[in-house]
């Protein structure tokens, strides 16, 4: 009988009692995902469990935040290119100081 009780646990996020096969123990979750969880649930601890549905939701949020951060980096690079074009400068291939624009009428 005691063994049957240990086969279920409560998801700390949704509060539902589920079979342990449908739950993930907190120590098994990547730290980046755990940080996403702690933003909404500051009391999340190493003793807690999360159901697969809730974990997948936090995984999706984490991936979305990574993609948004990557897009911001791309946007910054795009802005740098636009600014350089406005100044009529050529960007160097690997960073550094931009090369001066060619004199009018000259091509490189």
C-alpha positions as CSV (number, residue, x, y, z in Angstrom):
1,X,0.0,0.0,0.0
2,X,2.8,2.4,0.8
3,X,4.4,1.7,-2.6
4,X,1.1,2.7,-4.3
5,X,1.2,6.2,-2.6
6,X,4.7,6.8,-3.8
7,X,3.6,6.3,-7.4
8,X,2.1,9.8,-7.6
9,X,3.2,13.3,-6.8
10,X,1.9,16.8,-7.3
11,X,3.0,19.1,-10.1
12,X,4.2,22.2,-8.3
13,X,3.1,24.4,-11.3
14,X,-0.5,23.3,-11.9
15,X,-1.1,21.6,-8.6
16,X,-2.5,18.4,-10.1
17,X,-1.7,15.0,-8.7
18,X,-0.2,12.8,-11.4
19,X,1.6,9.5,-11.8
20,X,5.4,9.9,-11.4
21,X,5.9,8.6,-14.9
22,X,4.2,11.8,-16.1
23,X,6.3,14.1,-13.9
24,X,9.9,15.3,-14.0
25,X,11.9,15.9,-10.9
26,X,13.3,19.4,-10.5
27,X,17.0,18.4,-10.5
28,X,16.6,16.9,-14.0
29,X,15.5,20.2,-15.5
30,X,18.1,22.3,-17.3
31,X,19.0,25.4,-15.3
32,X,17.9,27.8,-18.1
33,X,14.4,26.2,-18.0
34,X,14.4,26.3,-14.2
35,X,15.1,30.0,-14.3
36,X,12.0,30.4,-16.5
37,X,10.0,28.5,-14.0
38,X,11.3,30.5,-11.0
39,X,10.3,33.8,-12.7
40,X,6.6,32.8,-12.1
41,X,7.2,30.4,-9.2
42,X,9.9,31.8,-6.9
43,X,9.3,29.0,-4.5
44,X,10.3,26.3,-7.1
45,X,12.8,24.0,-5.4
46,X,15.0,20.9,-6.0
47,X,12.4,18.8,-4.3
48,X,9.6,19.7,-6.6
49,X,8.1,18.0,-9.7
50,X,6.6,19.4,-12.9
51,X,4.3,17.7,-15.3
52,X,5.3,17.2,-18.9
53,X,2.7,19.6,-20.1
54,X,3.9,22.5,-17.9
55,X,7.5,21.7,-18.6
56,X,6.9,21.8,-22.4
57,X,5.2,25.2,-21.9
58,X,8.3,26.5,-20.1
59,X,10.6,25.0,-22.8
60,X,8.7,26.8,-25.5
61,X,9.0,30.1,-23.6
62,X,12.7,29.6,-23.2
63,X,13.1,28.9,-26.9
64,X,11.0,31.9,-27.8
65,X,13.2,34.1,-25.6
66,X,16.4,32.7,-27.2
67,X,14.9,33.5,-30.7
68,X,13.9,37.0,-29.6
69,X,17.4,37.7,-28.2
70,X,18.9,36.4,-31.5
71,X,16.6,38.6,-33.5
72,X,17.6,41.6,-31.4
73,X,21.3,40.9,-32.2
74,X,20.4,40.6,-35.9
75,X,18.5,43.8,-35.7
76,X,21.4,45.6,-34.1
77,X,23.7,44.4,-36.9
78,X,21.1,45.4,-39.5
79,X,21.0,48.9,-37.9
80,X,24.8,49.1,-38.0
81,X,24.7,48.3,-41.7
82,X,22.1,50.9,-42.3
83,X,24.0,53.5,-40.3
84,X,27.1,52.7,-42.3
85,X,25.3,53.0,-45.6
86,X,23.9,56.3,-44.5
87,X,27.5,57.5,-43.7
88,X,28.5,55.9,-47.0
89,X,31.1,53.7,-45.3
90,X,32.0,50.1,-46.0
91,X,31.9,47.7,-43.1
92,X,35.1,45.6,-42.6
93,X,34.6,41.9,-43.0
94,X,35.4,41.1,-39.4
95,X,34.7,44.1,-37.2
96,X,37.0,46.9,-36.6
97,X,37.0,50.4,-38.0
98,X,35.0,50.8,-41.2
99,X,36.9,51.5,-44.4
100,X,36.3,55.0,-45.8
101,X,33.9,55.3,-48.6
102,X,35.5,55.5,-52.1
103,X,35.9,58.9,-53.7
104,X,32.9,59.9,-55.9
105,X,33.0,58.2,-59.2
106,X,35.4,55.4,-58.1
107,X,34.4,51.8,-57.6
108,X,36.2,49.2,-55.6
